[in-house]
Amino acid sequence: MVPMKLRLTMLGLAAFAFAPLFAQEPVVGVADPEALFHDKDPKLNANKQVAYHIMLDLLECNHWDQADKWLTQEYHQHNPMAGSGLAGVVKFFSARKPTPLPAKMQTKIVAVIADGDLVMVVTPRNPDDPRNPGQKYYTTWFDMWRIKDGKADEHWDPQTIPAPNPNAKGKQ
């Protein structure tokens, strides 16, 4: 005979295993993202401004012809999809058409964190759910840069190499 305490534990685990999945809370950006790119400390403020221009000028508006204003020639890239060096990252993004700089940043920003020569920007993401075709899920993304002499010299993000699509014909 199974002791009562163990039966209750097993019942609780069974209920958890068959409980319906609940939707995640959406990850949302702040109302005034520009405010996050300022700091009372002059050095941190300058570093946050580099990240701001990378986010707005380069990533949001695709002004990659001006990337040398914000990235060093060496630009050490830790994203496996893009090459290192200014030329490598510009090549990666070069197919994107530039758009005019808006009066206000359109990219949703959750947080901007600066410490020493590092600046991290956290953004919401709502990608397709690979487990549930036609549905999306909420998550966050981060980009972190090491700032050197007023430009980003190194970059990290959580990008991994995507798995091959088994349904893609002739692309393996």
VENPE-V724091 format. One record per helix or strand of 2 or more residues. SS is the DSSP state (H for helix, E for strand). FROM is the first residue (numbers start at 1). LEN is the number of residues. Records with the same first field share a line. If there is no record, write none. Layout:
BEGIN
SS->FROM-LEN  FROM-LEN
END
This chain:
BEGIN
H->4-14  33-5  42-19  64-6  85-9
E->71-7  111-5  118-8  139-10  151-7
END
